[in-house]
Amino acid sequence: MNTTARDVIEMLRRHYLPEGRPPGGIFAPEIGAPGNSGRRADLIWQGCTAAGGHELIGHEVKVTRQDLLAELADPAKSDPWQKYCHRWYLVVPDAHLLDGLELPHTWGVLTPPSGRRTRTMTVHIPAPALKPDEQAPALKTLATWLHWKRDSEQRNHRLIQDEARRLREVNERLQRESTYKARPRRKDEEIIARIIAELGGTVDGDQIGSWTTTVHIDDVVAALRDLAEAKNRRAQAENSHRMCLDRLRGLGKTVEHALLLAERKTP
């Protein structure tokens, strides 16, 4: 499998940021150069401890011979960052990519860990110490990069927390529903379950329905009350209608009886 630029960046991450140790500096991959050049460095490392040093070290990652030749055809491409660095490294996955090539004298070369090394990169060619320009623009760029990185991490953390909370609520709801379904239901529970199923089968807080349409429980109660009242009024109206019919039938019989009596009395 071919080594990618991402693979090499992860090697550099392990090199500069060993697991289980406090970070010794700022690890800034894919960071734009100060100013308006539009150039980027594949990695900038700013040491921040006495043990690790305080050097600003730039890295250009190349994983194919073609990309390396394109870089060497215009070595000034690295200047927007290199001019602020104490050292500058070309990082390649295999030293054979360099065969027959002449590198700028200001560049060192790093290759992946070799021999007994499992974490630290191999210094194939030591990078010479450079005389950087005034570094304020570079440090300002790093500070801005750190600010937005922290802001992005906080937003991602909040998103993760929100998603974890939502999943926890869903899990709790499923557990309640599972427990609810597992025990024998009373008649009133069966009625409630049927109402929920008819409205979409989902309960979320005070809302009942489906993923697309929900109704508040208060509206359901109000609708059921209106329906009960309407049925009650209908029953009362039907009862009044029956009473009226009975009275009319009784009145009709009375009239018929009176007419019969009148006929009998007529000579």
BAFI-3210 file (N, C-alpha, C; in Angstrom, 3 decimals, decimal comma, padded with zeros to 6 digits):
// residues 267
n [1|2|3|4|5|6|7|8|9|10|11|12|13|14|15|16|17|18|19|20|21|22|23|24|25|26|27|28|29|30|31|32|33|34|35|36|37|38|39|40|41|42|43|44|45|46|47|48|49|50|51|52|53|54|55|56|57|58|59|60|61|62|63|64|65|66|67|68|69|70|71|72|73|74|75|76|77|78|79|80|81|82|83|84|85|86|87|88|89|90|91|92|93|94|95|96|97|98|99|100|101|102|103|104|105|106|107|108|109|110|111|112|113|114|115|116|117|118|119|120|121|122|123|124|125|126|127|128|129|130|131|132|133|134|135|136|137|138|139|140|141|142|143|144|145|146|147|148|149|150|151|152|153|154|155|156|157|158|159|160|161|162|163|164|165|166|167|168|169|170|171|172|173|174|175|176|177|178|179|180|181|182|183|184|185|186|187|188|189|190|191|192|193|194|195|196|197|198|199|200|201|202|203|204|205|206|207|208|209|210|211|212|213|214|215|216|217|218|219|220|221|222|223|224|225|226|227|228|229|230|231|232|233|234|235|236|237|238|239|240|241|242|243|244|245|246|247|248|249|250|251|252|253|254|255|256|257|258|259|260|261|262|263|264|265|266|267]
n.u [000,845|000,580|002,228|000,595|000,278|-001,138|-000,580|002,129|002,025|000,785|002,828|004,680|003,226|003,246|005,940|006,493|004,538|004,402|002,475|000,935|002,497|002,891|002,100|004,786|004,883|003,520|001,630|001,022|-000,600|-000,970|-001,045|-001,606|000,681|002,133|000,981|000,008|000,578|-000,601|000,539|001,181|002,278|003,050|003,411|003,940|006,009|006,196|008,320|007,846|008,973|011,639|012,965|012,247|012,997|012,794|012,428|011,234|010,030|009,789|007,992|007,888|005,988|006,436|005,320|005,606|007,742|007,239|005,844|007,871|009,814|008,445|008,371|011,097|011,597|010,753|011,942|011,613|009,025|008,665|009,501|007,698|007,044|009,450|011,273|010,795|011,552|013,578|014,622|014,276|012,549|012,407|010,136|009,932|008,515|010,277|013,711|014,770|013,411|014,899|017,057|019,654|018,992|019,446|019,282|018,132|020,510|019,579|017,765|016,794|016,332|013,780|012,865|010,695|010,398|013,040|014,931|015,479|013,832|010,525|008,867|010,127|011,163|013,462|016,468|017,530|019,005|020,559|018,991|020,188|020,959|019,020|018,770|016,292|013,824|012,371|010,142|007,544|005,232|004,895|004,415|002,068|000,384|000,368|-000,863|-003,417|-004,248|-004,323|-006,369|-008,699|-008,646|-009,096|-011,643|-013,085|-012,760|-014,165|-016,752|-017,194|-017,051|-019,312|-021,277|-020,896|-021,550|-024,256|-025,281|-024,705|-026,369|-028,857|-028,887|-028,779|-031,251|-032,946|-032,267|-033,101|-035,837|-036,459|-035,863|-037,814|-040,103|-039,669|-039,787|-042,371|-043,828|-043,225|-044,497|-047,752|-050,588|-052,960|-056,458|-056,841|-054,264|-053,897|-055,686|-054,500|-052,079|-053,040|-054,065|-051,688|-050,372|-052,105|-051,717|-049,182|-047,196|-044,951|-043,532|-042,425|-041,407|-043,854|-045,047|-046,819|-046,727|-045,424|-042,219|-042,508|-044,883|-046,343|-048,309|-049,424|-049,837|-051,796|-053,494|-054,470|-055,894|-057,801|-059,125|-060,234|-061,940|-063,695|-064,789|-066,054|-067,941|-069,407|-070,480|-072,030|-073,883|-075,118|-076,267|-078,077|-079,690|-080,756|-082,185|-084,061|-085,393|-086,562|-088,265|-090,012|-091,174|-092,469|-094,315|-095,813|-096,866|-098,459|-100,219|-101,448|-102,829|-104,606|-106,155|-107,286|-108,821|-110,642|-111,990|-113,285|-115,062|-116,633|-117,862|-119,494|-121,377|-122,798|-126,028]
n.v [-001,198|002,193|004,913|007,694|011,327|012,028|009,834|010,289|012,714|011,809|010,184|012,175|013,462|011,563|011,614|014,221|014,558|012,532|009,807|009,889|011,814|015,256|017,819|019,185|021,434|023,395|021,848|022,206|021,353|021,763|024,678|028,037|030,441|033,411|036,657|037,376|035,403|032,995|030,550|027,399|025,484|022,073|021,204|022,950|023,229|024,465|024,659|024,632|024,231|023,920|021,495|020,445|022,454|025,678|026,100|027,092|025,045|024,053|021,945|020,138|017,895|015,214|012,634|011,348|010,860|012,541|014,743|015,673|016,450|018,556|020,350|020,876|022,138|024,669|025,879|028,145|028,256|027,498|029,628|031,635|030,553|029,361|031,406|032,311|030,297|028,267|025,903|023,772|021,117|018,577|015,998|012,641|009,467|007,495|007,208|006,680|008,156|010,388|009,812|010,697|013,369|016,857|018,723|021,851|023,667|024,542|022,791|020,063|016,486|014,253|010,911|008,018|006,273|004,004|000,934|000,286|002,280|003,210|005,296|007,890|010,026|009,389|011,073|011,785|013,610|016,091|019,138|022,329|025,042|027,940|031,477|033,114|035,520|038,411|037,087|037,717|037,949|035,230|034,040|035,351|034,303|031,616|031,896|032,786|030,578|028,661|029,750|029,480|026,752|025,847|026,945|025,498|022,913|023,170|023,667|021,263|019,574|020,373|019,603|016,847|016,337|017,112|015,232|012,896|013,296|013,261|010,611|009,283|010,007|008,837|006,156|005,841|006,272|004,087|002,024|002,478|002,047|-000,611|-001,870|-001,173|-002,519|-005,109|-005,967|-007,143|-005,503|-003,178|-002,473|000,276|001,058|-000,300|001,077|003,637|002,979|002,215|004,641|006,125|004,577|004,915|007,587|007,749|006,446|007,313|008,763|011,730|013,434|015,731|015,352|013,557|011,323|010,983|010,913|013,001|014,386|015,726|015,914|017,796|016,488|017,728|018,724|016,336|015,353|017,413|017,107|014,557|015,071|016,908|015,193|013,340|014,998|015,779|013,321|012,844|014,950|014,224|011,822|012,842|014,369|012,383|010,956|012,908|013,148|010,608|010,706|012,765|011,531|009,434|010,865|012,052|009,773|008,907|011,062|010,847|008,445|009,202|011,113|009,479|007,807|009,661|010,407|008,053|007,792|010,024|009,355|007,221|008,437|009,932|010,152]
n.w [000,000|-000,879|000,710|002,026|002,045|004,321|005,950|006,446|007,839|010,179|011,157|011,762|013,724|015,797|016,232|017,208|019,156|021,459|022,715|025,920|027,018|028,026|025,627|023,785|022,283|019,536|017,147|013,948|011,268|007,687|007,347|006,544|005,137|006,636|005,579|002,152|000,304|-000,254|000,016|001,657|004,475|004,924|007,488|010,497|013,229|016,423|018,976|022,534|025,008|027,418|027,329|024,841|023,175|021,495|018,854|015,620|013,258|009,954|007,608|004,627|002,899|000,719|-001,308|-003,693|-006,513|-008,669|-007,514|-005,890|-007,750|-008,956|-006,830|-006,468|-008,826|-008,379|-005,886|-004,366|-003,573|-000,974|000,512|001,748|004,244|005,092|005,551|008,075|009,715|011,937|011,137|008,250|006,830|004,376|003,980|003,345|002,331|001,619|001,259|-001,216|-003,064|-003,397|-004,955|-007,061|-007,075|-006,426|-003,562|-002,138|-000,185|002,206|003,181|005,267|005,572|006,456|007,159|007,505|010,738|011,525|011,822|015,198|015,929|016,547|016,722|016,558|013,928|011,230|010,821|007,884|006,407|008,155|009,094|008,389|010,671|010,406|009,712|010,817|009,664|011,354|013,614|014,363|012,557|011,883|014,388|015,072|013,099|013,882|016,390|015,628|014,145|016,227|017,776|016,129|015,784|018,394|018,773|016,844|017,861|020,270|019,326|017,977|020,158|021,584|019,760|019,798|022,460|022,422|020,617|022,029|024,239|022,970|021,996|024,411|025,523|023,635|024,046|026,719|026,356|024,705|026,456|028,411|026,873|026,179|028,682|029,307|027,349|027,979|030,363|031,517|030,143|031,397|030,743|030,313|029,658|027,286|025,694|025,631|024,399|021,894|020,943|020,735|018,802|016,603|016,093|015,117|016,517|017,958|020,834|022,144|024,673|025,338|022,946|020,450|017,723|014,413|012,682|010,963|011,506|014,371|017,393|020,173|023,497|025,021|023,059|022,042|024,260|024,493|022,045|022,369|024,509|023,269|021,373|023,027|024,234|022,001|021,237|023,479|023,307|020,950|021,743|023,641|021,945|020,283|022,181|022,981|020,570|020,323|022,526|021,726|019,484|020,744|022,283|020,232|019,048|021,188|021,390|018,929|019,213|021,208|019,842|017,866|019,479|020,552|018,231|017,557|019,702|019,227|016,820|017,629|019,226|017,483|015,987]
ca.u [000,000|001,376|002,140|-000,018|000,728|-001,785|000,193|003,378|001,682|000,556|004,162|005,247|002,473|003,792|007,316|006,509|003,557|004,314|001,329|001,226|003,344|002,329|002,614|005,958|004,848|002,328|001,670|000,066|-000,564|-001,710|-001,263|-001,260|001,819|001,823|000,901|-000,981|001,182|-001,444|001,304|000,926|003,260|002,396|003,441|004,799|006,175|006,784|008,639|007,421|009,535|013,103|013,454|012,030|013,498|011,827|012,610|010,132|010,527|008,847|008,068|007,235|005,813|006,302|005,228|005,897|008,876|006,712|005,604|009,167|010,441|007,726|008,810|012,479|011,607|010,504|012,200|011,206|007,646|008,680|010,013|006,774|007,161|010,822|012,044|010,561|011,883|014,943|015,040|013,284|012,724|011,645|009,774|009,566|008,298|011,374|014,882|015,076|012,805|015,886|018,194|020,061|018,479|020,206|018,351|018,657|021,385|018,877|016,800|017,131|015,417|013,301|012,199|009,981|011,209|013,741|015,704|014,761|012,895|009,127|008,112|010,856|011,547|014,889|017,088|018,336|019,957|020,283|018,632|021,087|020,327|018,768|018,641|014,936|013,399|011,563|009,126|006,233|004,139|004,696|003,796|000,681|-000,329|000,174|-001,847|-004,724|-004,560|-004,693|-007,679|-009,770|-008,613|-009,768|-013,063|-013,645|-012,815|-015,250|-018,022|-017,332|-017,329|-020,717|-022,074|-020,787|-022,346|-025,673|-025,629|-024,690|-027,568|-030,000|-028,852|-029,128|-032,696|-033,572|-032,060|-033,992|-037,210|-036,594|-035,907|-039,137|-041,073|-039,437|-040,341|-043,827|-044,406|-042,934|-045,437|-049,153|-051,224|-054,341|-057,286|-056,601|-052,961|-054,090|-056,345|-053,486|-051,131|-053,692|-054,109|-050,334|-050,092|-052,898|-051,192|-047,841|-046,401|-043,762|-043,741|-041,218|-041,814|-045,295|-045,490|-047,145|-046,882|-044,386|-041,054|-042,859|-046,039|-046,574|-049,381|-049,190|-050,746|-052,943|-054,418|-055,120|-056,886|-058,883|-059,892|-061,026|-063,027|-064,669|-065,484|-066,958|-069,042|-070,228|-071,246|-073,031|-074,948|-075,844|-077,119|-079,176|-080,599|-081,484|-083,149|-085,157|-086,144|-087,396|-089,337|-090,980|-091,919|-093,393|-095,417|-096,644|-097,642|-099,498|-101,214|-102,200|-103,770|-105,669|-107,021|-108,046|-109,827|-111,677|-112,777|-114,157|-116,144|-117,515|-118,644|-120,480|-122,419|-123,541|-127,202]
ca.v [000,000|003,416|005,842|008,964|012,495|011,934|008,861|010,924|013,691|011,057|009,816|013,378|013,718|010,672|012,062|015,443|014,489|011,147|009,509|009,781|012,923|016,584|018,355|020,052|022,551|023,571|021,009|022,895|020,854|022,471|026,041|029,067|031,280|034,818|037,481|037,079|034,575|031,843|029,319|026,670|024,487|020,823|021,164|023,848|022,849|025,501|024,128|025,526|023,806|023,919|020,177|020,249|023,584|026,710|026,378|027,023|024,103|023,831|020,630|019,955|016,456|014,758|011,176|010,793|011,469|013,615|015,914|016,170|017,163|019,815|021,228|021,281|023,033|026,015|025,773|029,371|028,097|027,323|030,846|032,352|030,020|029,011|032,566|032,524|029,062|027,973|024,764|023,380|019,716|017,826|014,714|011,686|008,132|006,594|007,998|006,424|009,219|011,455|009,334|011,496|014,737|017,804|019,510|023,125|023,456|024,950|021,762|018,759|015,435|013,270|009,728|007,323|005,557|002,846|000,186|000,118|003,383|002,938|006,550|009,070|010,035|009,238|012,263|011,314|014,721|017,108|020,469|023,344|026,153|029,089|032,772|033,537|036,916|038,728|036,024|038,169|037,538|033,788|033,739|035,826|033,323|030,437|032,234|032,798|029,182|028,019|030,262|028,868|025,313|025,660|027,232|024,364|021,770|023,406|023,460|019,825|018,972|020,629|018,753|015,481|016,288|017,156|013,948|011,911|013,527|012,783|009,153|008,834|010,153|007,802|004,886|005,808|006,099|002,705|001,167|002,626|001,377|-002,044|-002,285|-000,976|-003,562|-006,433|-006,349|-007,199|-004,195|-002,998|-002,035|001,691|001,166|-000,747|002,174|004,678|002,465|002,249|006,044|006,492|003,888|005,523|008,932|007,684|005,464|007,869|009,718|012,511|014,442|015,968|015,246|012,220|011,340|010,337|011,782|014,169|015,099|015,461|016,678|017,894|015,650|018,544|018,778|015,028|015,315|018,331|016,509|013,457|015,678|017,438|014,055|012,789|015,940|015,704|012,080|013,020|015,794|013,423|010,885|013,615|014,740|011,180|010,644|013,885|012,801|009,444|011,155|013,507|010,560|008,717|011,764|012,196|008,542|008,923|012,050|010,297|007,448|009,939|011,703|008,395|007,366|010,696|010,356|006,879|008,129|011,003|008,644|006,395|009,303|010,564|009,309]
ca.w [000,000|-000,965|001,831|001,653|002,809|005,631|006,730|006,871|008,874|011,410|011,650|012,380|014,956|016,832|016,477|018,013|020,252|021,939|023,571|027,342|027,463|027,727|024,355|023,946|021,351|018,698|015,957|013,067|009,885|006,640|007,838|005,576|005,483|006,909|004,377|001,122|-000,746|-000,535|000,223|002,893|004,889|005,312|008,949|011,255|014,639|017,280|020,287|023,615|026,285|027,489|026,922|023,411|022,416|021,111|017,432|014,659|012,256|008,866|006,959|003,340|002,705|-000,660|-001,267|-005,013|-007,224|-009,510|-006,666|-005,425|-008,872|-009,121|-005,747|-006,730|-009,981|-007,865|-004,443|-003,676|-003,090|000,483|001,168|002,631|005,607|005,455|005,986|009,506|010,431|012,369|010,317|007,244|006,467|003,404|004,590|002,294|002,894|001,241|000,847|-002,632|-003,875|-003,569|-005,745|-008,212|-006,998|-005,591|-002,766|-001,643|000,973|003,430|003,537|005,803|005,112|007,418|006,631|008,580|011,730|010,975|012,814|016,463|016,124|016,196|016,828|016,103|012,525|010,937|010,212|006,760|006,209|009,179|008,590|008,947|011,390|009,543|010,384|010,433|009,741|012,533|013,617|014,834|011,657|011,985|015,679|014,982|012,292|014,723|017,422|014,969|013,838|017,486|018,191|015,350|016,066|019,676|018,561|016,122|018,783|021,219|018,630|017,754|021,459|021,893|018,875|020,303|023,682|022,043|020,019|023,114|025,025|022,184|021,986|025,759|025,667|022,810|024,738|027,882|025,868|024,245|027,635|029,015|026,009|026,292|029,967|029,224|026,507|028,518|031,421|031,067|030,103|031,800|029,638|030,016|028,991|025,908|024,978|025,408|023,401|020,584|020,519|020,304|017,537|015,537|015,805|014,534|017,234|018,598|021,917|022,434|025,633|025,302|021,559|019,942|016,273|013,623|012,483|010,148|012,040|015,785|018,014|021,614|024,281|025,425|021,925|021,965|025,343|024,138|020,949|022,929|025,271|022,298|020,773|024,046|024,393|020,796|021,314|024,531|022,757|019,952|022,489|024,205|020,847|019,866|023,241|022,864|019,363|020,642|023,430|020,907|018,683|021,649|022,616|019,042|018,905|022,235|021,005|017,804|019,731|021,911|018,820|017,256|020,448|020,627|017,003|017,653|020,645|018,576|015,816|018,298|019,775|016,373|015,645]
c.u [000,882|001,145|001,588|000,569|000,110|-001,034|001,462|003,111|001,442|001,874|004,805|004,530|003,017|005,206|007,340|005,593|003,413|003,108|001,777|002,122|002,648|002,896|003,752|005,966|003,548|002,530|000,602|000,191|-001,374|-002,051|-000,757|-000,127|001,366|001,784|-000,120|-000,440|000,273|-000,728|000,958|002,125|002,498|002,393|004,395|004,820|006,872|007,025|008,327|007,999|011,052|013,659|013,350|012,562|012,392|011,930|011,294|010,644|009,439|009,072|007,289|007,187|005,641|006,334|005,457|007,068|008,405|006,478|006,913|009,881|009,767|008,150|010,222|012,579|011,369|010,702|011,805|009,770|007,596|009,057|009,016|006,743|008,620|011,607|011,846|011,052|013,350|015,513|013,907|013,577|011,826|011,379|009,273|009,381|009,432|012,526|015,226|014,409|013,827|017,028|018,427|019,603|019,359|019,201|018,962|019,456|020,707|017,895|017,478|016,121|015,088|012,640|011,550|010,917|011,825|014,530|014,876|013,769|011,492|008,299|008,846|011,282|013,060|015,402|018,033|019,409|019,635|019,957|019,578|020,303|020,212|018,721|017,282|014,758|012,688|010,318|007,736|005,097|003,839|003,993|002,338|-000,171|-000,619|-000,895|-003,263|-005,182|-005,020|-006,085|-008,803|-009,799|-009,357|-011,282|-013,744|-013,774|-013,952|-016,601|-018,259|-017,665|-018,790|-021,631|-022,073|-021,617|-023,840|-026,123|-025,661|-025,940|-028,814|-030,052|-029,218|-030,640|-033,445|-033,458|-032,979|-035,437|-037,447|-036,659|-037,271|-040,189|-040,930|-040,016|-041,865|-044,491|-044,251|-043,956|-046,863|-049,810|-052,626|-055,121|-057,022|-055,268|-053,056|-054,745|-055,346|-052,506|-051,737|-053,764|-052,751|-050,011|-050,836|-052,363|-049,763|-046,886|-045,188|-044,166|-042,430|-041,609|-043,327|-045,876|-045,743|-047,264|-045,825|-043,232|-041,425|-043,980|-046,242|-047,713|-049,130|-050,240|-051,984|-053,979|-055,169|-056,224|-058,081|-059,758|-060,772|-062,195|-064,119|-065,480|-066,487|-068,174|-069,981|-071,088|-072,339|-074,207|-075,769|-076,784|-078,318|-080,190|-081,416|-082,537|-084,345|-086,026|-087,077|-088,580|-090,424|-091,834|-092,916|-094,596|-096,379|-097,490|-098,777|-100,621|-102,079|-103,222|-104,936|-106,668|-107,886|-109,167|-110,984|-112,573|-113,724|-115,348|-117,146|-118,390|-119,766|-121,657|-123,260|-124,685|-127,150]
c.v [001,251|004,302|007,168|010,101|012,480|010,957|009,505|011,954|012,981|010,558|011,000|013,717|012,842|011,079|013,245|015,368|013,044|010,953|009,380|010,875|014,252|017,109|019,327|021,244|022,584|022,789|021,523|022,370|021,740|023,896|027,053|029,951|032,700|035,605|036,955|036,196|033,430|030,521|028,701|025,793|023,223|020,669|022,236|023,357|023,990|024,901|025,142|025,139|023,848|022,594|019,987|021,370|024,544|027,053|026,288|026,203|023,856|022,497|020,665|018,455|016,154|013,231|010,534|011,538|012,663|014,888|016,523|016,954|018,515|020,815|021,752|022,212|024,473|026,008|027,022|029,291|027,994|028,603|031,531|031,828|029,834|030,201|032,885|031,356|028,992|026,799|024,416|021,967|019,328|016,458|013,789|010,304|007,158|007,437|007,790|007,442|010,306|011,065|010,229|012,936|015,589|018,714|020,845|022,914|023,837|023,876|020,594|017,755|014,499|012,120|008,983|006,625|004,302|002,164|-000,043|001,239|002,957|004,208|007,718|008,922|009,882|010,511|011,775|012,347|015,770|018,460|021,495|024,427|027,346|030,357|033,374|035,042|037,150|037,838|036,462|037,778|036,041|033,423|034,207|034,836|032,068|030,694|032,234|031,386|028,451|028,445|029,549|027,367|025,022|025,900|026,061|023,146|021,936|023,178|021,975|019,109|019,165|019,750|017,309|015,324|016,269|015,812|012,853|012,043|012,990|011,259|008,584|008,910|009,097|006,438|004,748|005,596|004,664|001,737|001,244|001,889|-000,132|-002,589|-002,226|-002,106|-004,950|-006,874|-006,368|-005,821|-004,246|-002,462|-000,579|001,892|000,741|000,353|003,268|004,239|002,511|003,673|006,481|005,869|004,532|006,893|008,915|006,776|005,982|008,868|010,404|013,649|014,555|015,832|013,784|012,320|010,522|011,302|013,061|015,009|014,715|016,335|016,670|017,086|016,429|018,637|017,453|014,925|016,198|017,743|015,368|013,992|016,218|016,308|013,460|013,692|015,889|014,437|012,183|013,863|015,029|012,445|011,611|013,982|013,545|010,803|011,592|013,572|011,616|009,831|011,897|012,553|009,804|009,583|011,931|010,941|008,483|009,887|011,537|009,287|008,124|010,522|010,623|007,928|008,373|010,666|009,166|007,138|009,071|010,318|007,828|007,236|009,927|009,641|008,884]
c.w [000,000|000,250|001,333|002,484|004,209|006,541|007,286|007,969|010,204|011,997|012,366|013,682|016,095|017,206|017,450|019,245|020,724|022,862|025,019|027,872|027,177|026,413|024,596|023,011|020,584|017,409|015,004|011,633|008,945|007,059|006,811|006,066|005,833|005,590|003,392|000,004|-001,162|-000,368|001,574|003,208|005,269|006,829|009,470|012,700|015,367|018,652|021,380|024,969|026,231|026,992|025,413|022,546|022,030|019,627|016,669|013,479|011,212|008,190|005,653|003,061|001,222|-000,669|-002,638|-005,627|-008,052|-008,692|-006,184|-006,530|-009,102|-008,045|-006,010|-007,932|-009,551|-006,349|-003,670|-003,168|-001,573|001,233|002,096|004,066|006,017|006,008|007,466|010,363|010,841|011,581|009,358|006,775|005,301|004,040|003,493|002,919|002,609|000,715|-000,622|-003,551|-004,199|-004,501|-006,958|-008,170|-006,082|-004,882|-002,399|-000,353|002,287|003,913|004,237|005,274|006,277|006,671|007,797|009,561|011,120|012,095|014,071|016,734|015,698|016,198|016,209|014,652|012,391|010,266|009,121|006,410|007,265|008,538|009,212|009,694|010,453|010,379|009,997|010,481|011,071|012,534|014,061|013,883|011,755|013,285|015,714|014,191|013,102|015,795|016,831|014,646|015,096|017,952|017,448|015,545|017,366|019,522|017,859|017,028|019,781|020,570|018,372|019,061|021,840|021,028|019,364|021,573|023,371|021,463|021,083|023,974|024,281|022,185|023,356|025,981|024,856|023,498|025,947|027,461|025,419|025,413|028,314|028,195|026,101|027,583|029,938|028,438|027,119|029,566|030,866|031,138|030,691|030,603|029,282|029,318|027,535|025,074|024,642|024,325|022,004|020,054|019,996|018,961|016,379|015,143|015,259|015,264|017,973|019,675|022,220|023,368|025,663|023,903|021,196|018,433|015,582|013,473|011,743|010,736|013,503|016,286|019,518|022,369|024,731|024,311|021,766|023,014|025,005|023,036|021,461|023,758|024,344|021,681|021,762|024,226|023,195|020,811|022,367|024,035|021,731|020,655|023,082|023,123|020,384|020,908|023,185|021,661|019,619|021,542|022,649|020,068|019,542|021,999|021,441|018,825|019,935|021,906|019,856|018,266|020,463|020,923|018,187|018,194|020,548|019,404|017,030|018,573|019,997|017,551|016,465|018,832|018,684|015,986|014,176]
res [m|n|t|t|a|r|d|v|i|e|m|l|r|r|h|y|l|p|e|g|r|p|p|g|g|i|f|a|p|e|i|g|a|p|g|n|s|g|r|r|a|d|l|i|w|q|g|c|t|a|a|g|g|h|e|l|i|g|h|e|v|k|v|t|r|q|d|l|l|a|e|l|a|d|p|a|k|s|d|p|w|q|k|y|c|h|r|w|y|l|v|v|p|d|a|h|l|l|d|g|l|e|l|p|h|t|w|g|v|l|t|p|p|s|g|r|r|t|r|t|m|t|v|h|i|p|a|p|a|l|k|p|d|e|q|a|p|a|l|k|t|l|a|t|w|l|h|w|k|r|d|s|e|q|r|n|h|r|l|i|q|d|e|a|r|r|l|r|e|v|n|e|r|l|q|r|e|s|t|y|k|a|r|p|r|r|k|d|e|e|i|i|a|r|i|i|a|e|l|g|g|t|v|d|g|d|q|i|g|s|w|t|t|t|v|h|i|d|d|v|v|a|a|l|r|d|l|a|e|a|k|n|r|r|a|q|a|e|n|s|h|r|m|c|l|d|r|l|r|g|l|g|k|t|v|e|h|a|l|l|l|a|e|r|k|t|p]
***
